[in-house]
Amino acid sequence: MEEQEHILEYPPFPPGGCKDHTCKEGSCKQTGYQYADISLPITLKPNVSICNVEIECCGEPLVACHKAPCNDILHIDITQKICVKIPINYAVMACFDEDKVSIDCECPMP
């Protein structure tokens, strides 16, 4: 497929410049349309940090004793429910590159 060159030609300014150019009764008024895709590449850089961790005991500990059947050894399990407070600071930095525009020169009128 052969690539076509698109040249936009603008009509010349009317005599007397733009200030004398007005739509007059019986004239032809037209509106032109052009679609464009505009994009902006954005990079998000996360920054997460953990602050001071706090621990608090919840309730009393549970103690379980287990005696070995063949000797005088005693096993003790101590279980404590705790509450761990972990403050996390979430942040993000948004960096952007140059914006881009893409024009479709064969678009229909709305």
Backbone as CSV, one residue per row, in Angstrom:
resi,resn,N_x,N_y,N_z,CA_x,CA_y,CA_z,C_x,C_y,C_z
1,MET,0.841,-1.172,0.000,0.000,0.000,0.000,0.887,1.235,0.000
2,GLU,0.665,2.111,-0.939,1.485,3.298,-1.088,1.056,4.352,-0.067
3,GLU,2.040,4.951,0.617,1.730,5.967,1.607,1.405,7.276,0.890
4,GLN,0.310,7.909,1.273,-0.102,9.160,0.643,0.346,10.329,1.499
5,GLU,0.768,11.375,0.839,1.155,12.589,1.540,-0.085,13.454,1.705
6,HIS,-0.313,13.923,2.923,-1.479,14.751,3.198,-1.032,16.199,3.352
7,ILE,-1.547,17.050,2.507,-1.218,18.475,2.550,-2.499,19.231,2.844
8,LEU,-2.477,20.045,3.877,-3.634,20.869,4.200,-3.440,22.237,3.554
9,GLU,-4.366,22.607,2.708,-4.290,23.907,2.040,-5.352,24.816,2.629
10,TYR,-4.972,26.008,2.961,-5.897,26.973,3.532,-6.229,28.006,2.466
11,PRO,-7.469,28.469,2.435,-7.799,29.503,1.445,-7.060,30.796,1.767
12,PRO,-6.804,31.607,0.760,-6.104,32.882,1.010,-6.998,33.816,1.831
13,PHE,-6.365,34.730,2.542,-7.130,35.716,3.299,-7.908,36.612,2.338
14,PRO,-9.084,37.036,2.758,-9.868,37.928,1.897,-9.205,39.299,1.795
15,PRO,-9.558,40.068,0.760,-8.987,41.416,0.644,-9.316,42.235,1.886
16,GLY,-8.351,42.955,2.384,-8.562,43.777,3.574,-8.235,43.029,4.858
17,GLY,-7.823,41.766,4.763,-7.463,41.002,5.964,-8.691,40.388,6.621
18,CYS,-8.483,39.813,7.774,-9.551,39.085,8.479,-10.627,40.005,9.033
19,LYS,-10.279,41.224,9.364,-11.252,42.094,10.018,-12.439,42.417,9.115
20,ASP,-12.251,42.375,7.781,-13.353,42.684,6.874,-14.110,41.434,6.446
21,HIS,-13.697,40.283,6.895,-14.325,39.039,6.458,-15.460,38.672,7.419
22,THR,-16.677,38.736,6.928,-17.843,38.347,7.716,-18.747,37.505,6.840
23,CYS,-19.610,36.707,7.489,-20.595,35.944,6.730,-21.718,36.901,6.340
24,LYS,-22.043,36.908,5.060,-23.095,37.794,4.575,-24.289,36.956,4.193
25,GLU,-25.440,37.576,4.191,-26.667,36.884,3.815,-26.493,36.291,2.431
26,GLY,-26.868,35.025,2.296,-26.727,34.348,1.015,-25.377,33.670,0.843
27,SER,-24.498,33.860,1.801,-23.193,33.208,1.684,-23.298,31.761,2.144
28,CYS,-22.254,31.036,1.934,-22.215,29.620,2.301,-21.377,29.472,3.560
29,LYS,-21.988,28.980,4.614,-21.269,28.779,5.871,-21.046,27.276,6.053
30,GLN,-19.807,26.890,6.255,-19.446,25.485,6.436,-18.665,25.320,7.737
31,THR,-18.705,24.134,8.266,-17.919,23.802,9.451,-17.085,22.578,9.127
32,GLY,-15.812,22.658,9.402,-14.921,21.523,9.155,-14.689,20.746,10.447
33,TYR,-14.483,19.440,10.285,-14.237,18.569,11.432,-12.976,17.754,11.201
34,GLN,-12.275,17.492,12.271,-11.097,16.641,12.190,-10.994,15.864,13.498
35,TYR,-10.853,14.562,13.391,-10.630,13.751,14.572,-9.137,13.655,14.837
36,ALA,-8.786,13.620,16.111,-7.382,13.469,16.490,-7.312,12.597,17.732
37,ASP,-6.334,11.714,17.754,-6.050,10.920,18.945,-4.860,11.565,19.638
38,ILE,-5.066,11.972,20.879,-4.005,12.612,21.641,-3.652,11.691,22.801
39,SER,-2.371,11.416,22.954,-1.954,10.536,24.040,-0.822,11.183,24.833
40,LEU,-0.780,10.827,26.096,0.260,11.317,26.984,0.806,10.123,27.750
41,PRO,2.021,9.684,27.430,2.600,8.554,28.165,2.928,8.958,29.605
42,ILE,2.390,8.199,30.558,2.602,8.492,31.976,3.240,7.271,32.634
43,THR,4.264,7.523,33.422,4.921,6.474,34.196,4.638,6.725,35.671
44,LEU,4.113,5.701,36.352,3.850,5.810,37.785,4.966,5.110,38.550
45,LYS,5.569,5.834,39.478,6.638,5.282,40.300,6.135,5.202,41.741
46,PRO,5.927,3.966,42.243,5.419,3.839,43.613,6.515,4.097,44.643
47,ASN,6.085,4.558,45.796,6.974,4.754,46.926,6.201,4.315,48.165
48,VAL,6.557,3.155,48.702,5.869,2.600,49.860,6.872,2.484,51.000
49,SER,6.465,2.935,52.175,7.342,2.812,53.334,6.526,2.332,54.530
50,ILE,7.183,1.568,55.390,6.560,1.068,56.608,7.071,1.908,57.772
51,CYS,6.149,2.387,58.586,6.521,3.194,59.744,6.731,2.268,60.945
52,ASN,6.726,2.818,62.149,6.981,2.021,63.358,5.879,0.987,63.573
53,VAL,6.291,-0.269,63.691,5.360,-1.366,63.941,5.098,-1.436,65.444
54,GLU,3.812,-1.561,65.810,3.434,-1.663,67.217,2.753,-3.009,67.447
55,ILE,3.054,-3.624,68.600,2.463,-4.915,68.950,1.800,-4.788,70.313
56,GLU,0.600,-5.356,70.412,-0.138,-5.336,71.669,-0.664,-6.738,71.954
57,CYS,-0.546,-7.172,73.207,-1.086,-8.473,73.600,-2.603,-8.369,73.720
58,CYS,-3.285,-9.416,73.273,-4.736,-9.480,73.348,-5.123,-10.631,74.273
59,GLY,-5.641,-10.301,75.431,-6.064,-11.349,76.356,-4.880,-12.008,77.053
60,GLU,-5.210,-13.118,77.742,-4.200,-13.860,78.500,-3.597,-14.953,77.620
61,PRO,-2.371,-15.351,77.920,-1.769,-16.450,77.154,-2.430,-17.784,77.520
62,LEU,-2.405,-18.698,76.557,-2.884,-20.051,76.797,-1.671,-20.933,77.053
63,VAL,-1.736,-21.708,78.138,-0.627,-22.593,78.488,-1.126,-24.028,78.388
64,ALA,-0.405,-24.835,77.651,-0.745,-26.250,77.510,0.465,-27.078,77.917
65,CYS,0.256,-28.032,78.813,1.335,-28.892,79.285,1.148,-30.292,78.703
66,HIS,2.247,-30.896,78.310,2.243,-32.258,77.776,3.393,-33.016,78.436
67,LYS,3.046,-34.063,79.169,4.081,-34.873,79.815,4.418,-36.043,78.897
68,ALA,5.672,-36.260,78.724,6.120,-37.393,77.912,5.731,-38.683,78.640
69,PRO,5.192,-39.671,77.902,4.697,-40.880,78.566,5.788,-41.734,79.204
70,CYS,7.003,-41.692,78.729,8.026,-42.629,79.214,9.041,-41.988,80.140
71,ASN,9.020,-40.706,80.349,10.031,-40.090,81.207,9.429,-38.899,81.945
72,ASP,10.266,-38.212,82.646,9.813,-37.072,83.453,9.945,-35.738,82.718
73,ILE,9.902,-35.777,81.435,10.042,-34.537,80.648,8.648,-33.927,80.455
74,LEU,8.573,-32.618,80.662,7.312,-31.885,80.515,7.459,-30.878,79.379
75,HIS,6.559,-30.918,78.427,6.555,-29.949,77.314,5.473,-28.918,77.585
76,ILE,5.829,-27.656,77.415,4.875,-26.573,77.638,4.767,-25.753,76.341
77,ASP,3.551,-25.549,75.915,3.280,-24.642,74.781,2.564,-23.416,75.325
78,ILE,3.110,-22.249,75.042,2.470,-20.994,75.459,2.078,-20.247,74.191
79,THR,0.801,-19.952,74.087,0.279,-19.262,72.901,-0.317,-17.929,73.333
80,GLN,0.093,-16.872,72.663,-0.421,-15.530,72.966,-0.971,-14.910,71.685
81,LYS,-2.216,-14.485,71.751,-2.798,-13.741,70.630,-2.288,-12.302,70.721
82,ILE,-1.798,-11.785,69.595,-1.298,-10.410,69.571,-1.983,-9.635,68.449
83,CYS,-1.957,-8.350,68.583,-2.443,-7.452,67.538,-1.218,-6.689,67.025
84,VAL,-0.991,-6.776,65.729,0.163,-6.106,65.123,-0.348,-4.923,64.311
85,LYS,0.108,-3.742,64.678,-0.270,-2.518,63.959,0.891,-2.141,63.039
86,ILE,0.606,-2.169,61.709,1.647,-1.886,60.713,1.214,-0.669,59.897
87,PRO,1.661,0.515,60.261,1.317,1.692,59.461,2.136,1.713,58.167
88,ILE,1.435,1.806,57.045,2.080,1.818,55.727,1.751,3.129,55.038
89,ASN,2.768,3.770,54.519,2.591,5.025,53.797,2.715,4.738,52.304
90,TYR,1.608,4.921,51.573,1.595,4.713,50.125,1.685,6.063,49.423
91,ALA,2.544,6.134,48.431,2.666,7.353,47.629,2.997,6.938,46.205
92,VAL,2.746,7.834,45.280,3.086,7.568,43.887,3.519,8.883,43.236
93,MET,4.510,8.770,42.373,4.963,9.927,41.605,4.588,9.664,40.148
94,ALA,3.949,10.636,39.524,3.566,10.505,38.123,4.519,11.335,37.273
95,CYS,5.194,10.674,36.348,6.106,11.345,35.420,5.533,11.182,34.017
96,PHE,5.602,12.220,33.230,5.050,12.122,31.883,6.064,12.561,30.848
97,ASP,5.926,11.952,29.665,6.774,12.297,28.537,6.019,13.285,27.653
98,GLU,6.531,13.513,26.444,5.866,14.441,25.536,4.544,13.869,25.054
99,ASP,3.575,14.757,24.910,2.302,14.315,24.368,2.430,14.075,22.874
100,LYS,1.535,13.234,22.351,1.580,12.875,20.937,0.199,13.069,20.342
101,VAL,0.173,13.439,19.086,-1.102,13.566,18.392,-1.030,12.762,17.108
102,SER,-2.102,12.069,16.803,-2.208,11.290,15.593,-3.492,11.705,14.896
103,ILE,-3.389,12.068,13.635,-4.543,12.577,12.907,-4.896,11.613,11.780
104,ASP,-6.170,11.283,11.709,-6.700,10.448,10.624,-7.289,11.409,9.594
105,CYS,-6.642,11.539,8.455,-7.082,12.500,7.454,-8.241,12.014,6.607
106,GLU,-8.709,10.822,6.845,-9.843,10.307,6.086,-11.006,10.017,7.016
107,CYS,-11.342,10.984,7.872,-12.430,10.739,8.804,-13.738,11.298,8.281
108,PRO,-14.857,10.675,8.638,-16.171,11.161,8.187,-16.615,12.355,8.996
109,MET,-17.508,13.119,8.423,-18.109,14.231,9.166,-19.127,13.655,10.143
110,PRO,-19.289,14.288,11.313,-20.253,13.776,12.303,-21.682,13.917,11.833
